[in-house]
Amino acid sequence: MLEGYFDLDGTTGPDVSENRKRLLAVQAALEISKASVSASTANSGIRSQMDLRNVAQEVASLADAIQDALEGAE
């Protein structure tokens, strides 16, 4: 979904590593968000719009939490 967002081809160093980690955390957050919005408890129409707005506001926080958890495991 976000492939190519950071142009990482042929580059090295700590910035590339950090961008790659962030990209993976955001991708994981988006997958969790997608599953949450499409869950059987989500209603169609207005409820789904509210769910999408809430998810959009929290993707960065969820990505931060995922990245923190992964860095704590290192």
ABEGO torsion letter per residue (X at the ends): XABGABBABGBBEAAAAAAAAAAAAAAAAAAAAAAAAABAABBBEAAAAAAAAAAAAAAAAAAAAAAAAAAAAX
